[in-house]
Amino acid sequence: MLTTRIAAFLVAVSLAAAGLVATAASAEARPGCTYRVVRVKTRLNIRMEPRGRIVDKLYPGDRTWGSCKKHGKWRRVHGTEIGRRGFAFGRYLKKIGRR
């Protein structure tokens, strides 16, 4: 009885872990655009929302990726910190490709 419960638990944990891996892989595979930071002398602020609080920054020549969708004059991109995403003003991003 205990062996059956342990086996069932291990199967459940394995399936849950496989689901997390599949979710992470599909998130990375989402289509989007690749950008390079241009026309910036010091840094480009990444904001929580357009005109919102600064959450990260990019520097001249940095490459980043994000949504191809426009949010007014803003683009949703990834910052330098792992997992940091936000909005950058589109004038300072040059689209260099699609993902």
Biotite code that builds the C-alpha atoms (Angstrom):
import biotite.structure as struc

atoms = struc.array([
    struc.Atom([0.000, 0.000, 0.000], chain_id="A", res_id=1, res_name="MET", atom_name="CA", element="C"),
    struc.Atom([2.766, 2.440, 0.946], chain_id="A", res_id=2, res_name="LEU", atom_name="CA", element="C"),
    struc.Atom([4.754, 1.454, -2.147], chain_id="A", res_id=3, res_name="THR", atom_name="CA", element="C"),
    struc.Atom([1.742, 2.172, -4.367], chain_id="A", res_id=4, res_name="THR", atom_name="CA", element="C"),
    struc.Atom([1.286, 5.618, -2.797], chain_id="A", res_id=5, res_name="ARG", atom_name="CA", element="C"),
    struc.Atom([4.967, 6.467, -3.201], chain_id="A", res_id=6, res_name="ILE", atom_name="CA", element="C"),
    struc.Atom([4.896, 5.326, -6.836], chain_id="A", res_id=7, res_name="ALA", atom_name="CA", element="C"),
    struc.Atom([1.768, 7.395, -7.514], chain_id="A", res_id=8, res_name="ALA", atom_name="CA", element="C"),
    struc.Atom([3.386, 10.423, -5.873], chain_id="A", res_id=9, res_name="PHE", atom_name="CA", element="C"),
    struc.Atom([6.542, 10.059, -7.986], chain_id="A", res_id=10, res_name="LEU", atom_name="CA", element="C"),
    struc.Atom([4.492, 9.765, -11.168], chain_id="A", res_id=11, res_name="VAL", atom_name="CA", element="C"),
    struc.Atom([2.513, 12.891, -10.244], chain_id="A", res_id=12, res_name="ALA", atom_name="CA", element="C"),
    struc.Atom([5.703, 14.853, -9.509], chain_id="A", res_id=13, res_name="VAL", atom_name="CA", element="C"),
    struc.Atom([7.257, 13.714, -12.804], chain_id="A", res_id=14, res_name="SER", atom_name="CA", element="C"),
    struc.Atom([4.194, 14.757, -14.791], chain_id="A", res_id=15, res_name="LEU", atom_name="CA", element="C"),
    struc.Atom([4.057, 18.126, -13.051], chain_id="A", res_id=16, res_name="ALA", atom_name="CA", element="C"),
    struc.Atom([7.742, 18.754, -13.776], chain_id="A", res_id=17, res_name="ALA", atom_name="CA", element="C"),
    struc.Atom([7.260, 17.793, -17.431], chain_id="A", res_id=18, res_name="ALA", atom_name="CA", element="C"),
    struc.Atom([4.396, 20.276, -17.658], chain_id="A", res_id=19, res_name="GLY", atom_name="CA", element="C"),
    struc.Atom([6.584, 23.056, -16.267], chain_id="A", res_id=20, res_name="LEU", atom_name="CA", element="C"),
    struc.Atom([9.335, 22.293, -18.766], chain_id="A", res_id=21, res_name="VAL", atom_name="CA", element="C"),
    struc.Atom([6.858, 22.266, -21.649], chain_id="A", res_id=22, res_name="ALA", atom_name="CA", element="C"),
    struc.Atom([5.393, 25.576, -20.488], chain_id="A", res_id=23, res_name="THR", atom_name="CA", element="C"),
    struc.Atom([8.819, 27.203, -20.241], chain_id="A", res_id=24, res_name="ALA", atom_name="CA", element="C"),
    struc.Atom([9.814, 25.927, -23.676], chain_id="A", res_id=25, res_name="ALA", atom_name="CA", element="C"),
    struc.Atom([6.629, 27.225, -25.291], chain_id="A", res_id=26, res_name="SER", atom_name="CA", element="C"),
    struc.Atom([7.117, 30.617, -23.622], chain_id="A", res_id=27, res_name="ALA", atom_name="CA", element="C"),
    struc.Atom([10.604, 30.864, -25.130], chain_id="A", res_id=28, res_name="GLU", atom_name="CA", element="C"),
    struc.Atom([9.311, 29.782, -28.537], chain_id="A", res_id=29, res_name="ALA", atom_name="CA", element="C"),
    struc.Atom([6.732, 32.562, -28.773], chain_id="A", res_id=30, res_name="ARG", atom_name="CA", element="C"),
    struc.Atom([7.123, 34.610, -31.914], chain_id="A", res_id=31, res_name="PRO", atom_name="CA", element="C"),
    struc.Atom([8.374, 38.116, -31.463], chain_id="A", res_id=32, res_name="GLY", atom_name="CA", element="C"),
    struc.Atom([10.897, 40.669, -32.647], chain_id="A", res_id=33, res_name="CYS", atom_name="CA", element="C"),
    struc.Atom([14.558, 41.253, -31.902], chain_id="A", res_id=34, res_name="THR", atom_name="CA", element="C"),
    struc.Atom([15.638, 44.848, -31.310], chain_id="A", res_id=35, res_name="TYR", atom_name="CA", element="C"),
    struc.Atom([18.871, 46.821, -30.929], chain_id="A", res_id=36, res_name="ARG", atom_name="CA", element="C"),
    struc.Atom([19.076, 49.957, -28.768], chain_id="A", res_id=37, res_name="VAL", atom_name="CA", element="C"),
    struc.Atom([19.880, 53.001, -30.939], chain_id="A", res_id=38, res_name="VAL", atom_name="CA", element="C"),
    struc.Atom([19.993, 56.823, -30.569], chain_id="A", res_id=39, res_name="ARG", atom_name="CA", element="C"),
    struc.Atom([20.723, 56.595, -26.844], chain_id="A", res_id=40, res_name="VAL", atom_name="CA", element="C"),
    struc.Atom([23.735, 58.265, -25.200], chain_id="A", res_id=41, res_name="LYS", atom_name="CA", element="C"),
    struc.Atom([23.550, 56.760, -21.719], chain_id="A", res_id=42, res_name="THR", atom_name="CA", element="C"),
    struc.Atom([20.714, 54.274, -21.159], chain_id="A", res_id=43, res_name="ARG", atom_name="CA", element="C"),
    struc.Atom([17.204, 53.359, -22.230], chain_id="A", res_id=44, res_name="LEU", atom_name="CA", element="C"),
    struc.Atom([14.783, 52.938, -19.348], chain_id="A", res_id=45, res_name="ASN", atom_name="CA", element="C"),
    struc.Atom([12.503, 49.915, -19.273], chain_id="A", res_id=46, res_name="ILE", atom_name="CA", element="C"),
    struc.Atom([9.252, 50.803, -17.548], chain_id="A", res_id=47, res_name="ARG", atom_name="CA", element="C"),
    struc.Atom([6.558, 48.754, -15.843], chain_id="A", res_id=48, res_name="MET", atom_name="CA", element="C"),
    struc.Atom([4.017, 50.306, -18.218], chain_id="A", res_id=49, res_name="GLU", atom_name="CA", element="C"),
    struc.Atom([4.270, 53.141, -20.753], chain_id="A", res_id=50, res_name="PRO", atom_name="CA", element="C"),
    struc.Atom([5.314, 56.251, -18.794], chain_id="A", res_id=51, res_name="ARG", atom_name="CA", element="C"),
    struc.Atom([5.387, 54.132, -15.637], chain_id="A", res_id=52, res_name="GLY", atom_name="CA", element="C"),
    struc.Atom([7.938, 53.264, -12.976], chain_id="A", res_id=53, res_name="ARG", atom_name="CA", element="C"),
    struc.Atom([11.447, 52.304, -14.202], chain_id="A", res_id=54, res_name="ILE", atom_name="CA", element="C"),
    struc.Atom([12.150, 48.587, -13.636], chain_id="A", res_id=55, res_name="VAL", atom_name="CA", element="C"),
    struc.Atom([15.309, 48.031, -15.698], chain_id="A", res_id=56, res_name="ASP", atom_name="CA", element="C"),
    struc.Atom([17.561, 49.627, -18.302], chain_id="A", res_id=57, res_name="LYS", atom_name="CA", element="C"),
    struc.Atom([19.307, 48.864, -21.591], chain_id="A", res_id=58, res_name="LEU", atom_name="CA", element="C"),
    struc.Atom([22.459, 50.477, -22.942], chain_id="A", res_id=59, res_name="TYR", atom_name="CA", element="C"),
    struc.Atom([23.494, 51.695, -26.428], chain_id="A", res_id=60, res_name="PRO", atom_name="CA", element="C"),
    struc.Atom([24.012, 48.736, -28.752], chain_id="A", res_id=61, res_name="GLY", atom_name="CA", element="C"),
    struc.Atom([22.278, 46.225, -26.456], chain_id="A", res_id=62, res_name="ASP", atom_name="CA", element="C"),
    struc.Atom([20.104, 43.619, -28.121], chain_id="A", res_id=63, res_name="ARG", atom_name="CA", element="C"),
    struc.Atom([16.803, 42.557, -26.664], chain_id="A", res_id=64, res_name="THR", atom_name="CA", element="C"),
    struc.Atom([13.631, 40.825, -27.749], chain_id="A", res_id=65, res_name="TRP", atom_name="CA", element="C"),
    struc.Atom([9.969, 41.295, -27.193], chain_id="A", res_id=66, res_name="GLY", atom_name="CA", element="C"),
    struc.Atom([6.590, 41.689, -28.765], chain_id="A", res_id=67, res_name="SER", atom_name="CA", element="C"),
    struc.Atom([6.270, 42.995, -32.328], chain_id="A", res_id=68, res_name="CYS", atom_name="CA", element="C"),
    struc.Atom([2.952, 44.551, -31.299], chain_id="A", res_id=69, res_name="LYS", atom_name="CA", element="C"),
    struc.Atom([2.984, 48.310, -30.850], chain_id="A", res_id=70, res_name="LYS", atom_name="CA", element="C"),
    struc.Atom([1.564, 49.869, -27.696], chain_id="A", res_id=71, res_name="HIS", atom_name="CA", element="C"),
    struc.Atom([1.220, 53.401, -29.001], chain_id="A", res_id=72, res_name="GLY", atom_name="CA", element="C"),
    struc.Atom([4.841, 54.513, -29.404], chain_id="A", res_id=73, res_name="LYS", atom_name="CA", element="C"),
    struc.Atom([6.071, 51.876, -26.947], chain_id="A", res_id=74, res_name="TRP", atom_name="CA", element="C"),
    struc.Atom([7.307, 48.269, -27.332], chain_id="A", res_id=75, res_name="ARG", atom_name="CA", element="C"),
    struc.Atom([7.160, 45.490, -24.744], chain_id="A", res_id=76, res_name="ARG", atom_name="CA", element="C"),
    struc.Atom([10.687, 44.088, -24.331], chain_id="A", res_id=77, res_name="VAL", atom_name="CA", element="C"),
    struc.Atom([12.937, 42.107, -21.996], chain_id="A", res_id=78, res_name="HIS", atom_name="CA", element="C"),
    struc.Atom([15.444, 43.996, -19.869], chain_id="A", res_id=79, res_name="GLY", atom_name="CA", element="C"),
    struc.Atom([18.951, 43.052, -18.771], chain_id="A", res_id=80, res_name="THR", atom_name="CA", element="C"),
    struc.Atom([17.844, 41.335, -15.565], chain_id="A", res_id=81, res_name="GLU", atom_name="CA", element="C"),
    struc.Atom([16.553, 37.792, -15.989], chain_id="A", res_id=82, res_name="ILE", atom_name="CA", element="C"),
    struc.Atom([12.781, 37.795, -16.105], chain_id="A", res_id=83, res_name="GLY", atom_name="CA", element="C"),
    struc.Atom([12.471, 41.580, -16.220], chain_id="A", res_id=84, res_name="ARG", atom_name="CA", element="C"),
    struc.Atom([10.048, 42.762, -18.872], chain_id="A", res_id=85, res_name="ARG", atom_name="CA", element="C"),
    struc.Atom([8.569, 46.129, -19.490], chain_id="A", res_id=86, res_name="GLY", atom_name="CA", element="C"),
    struc.Atom([8.063, 48.874, -22.025], chain_id="A", res_id=87, res_name="PHE", atom_name="CA", element="C"),
    struc.Atom([10.679, 50.887, -23.914], chain_id="A", res_id=88, res_name="ALA", atom_name="CA", element="C"),
    struc.Atom([10.016, 53.901, -26.099], chain_id="A", res_id=89, res_name="PHE", atom_name="CA", element="C"),
    struc.Atom([9.988, 52.646, -29.693], chain_id="A", res_id=90, res_name="GLY", atom_name="CA", element="C"),
    struc.Atom([12.040, 55.514, -31.117], chain_id="A", res_id=91, res_name="ARG", atom_name="CA", element="C"),
    struc.Atom([15.124, 54.069, -29.432], chain_id="A", res_id=92, res_name="TYR", atom_name="CA", element="C"),
    struc.Atom([14.651, 50.503, -30.678], chain_id="A", res_id=93, res_name="LEU", atom_name="CA", element="C"),
    struc.Atom([15.576, 49.311, -34.147], chain_id="A", res_id=94, res_name="LYS", atom_name="CA", element="C"),
    struc.Atom([13.937, 46.065, -35.224], chain_id="A", res_id=95, res_name="LYS", atom_name="CA", element="C"),
    struc.Atom([16.684, 43.760, -36.499], chain_id="A", res_id=96, res_name="ILE", atom_name="CA", element="C"),
    struc.Atom([14.726, 40.555, -36.962], chain_id="A", res_id=97, res_name="GLY", atom_name="CA", element="C"),
    struc.Atom([11.909, 38.252, -35.966], chain_id="A", res_id=98, res_name="ARG", atom_name="CA", element="C"),
    struc.Atom([12.070, 35.327, -33.570], chain_id="A", res_id=99, res_name="ARG", atom_name="CA", element="C"),
])
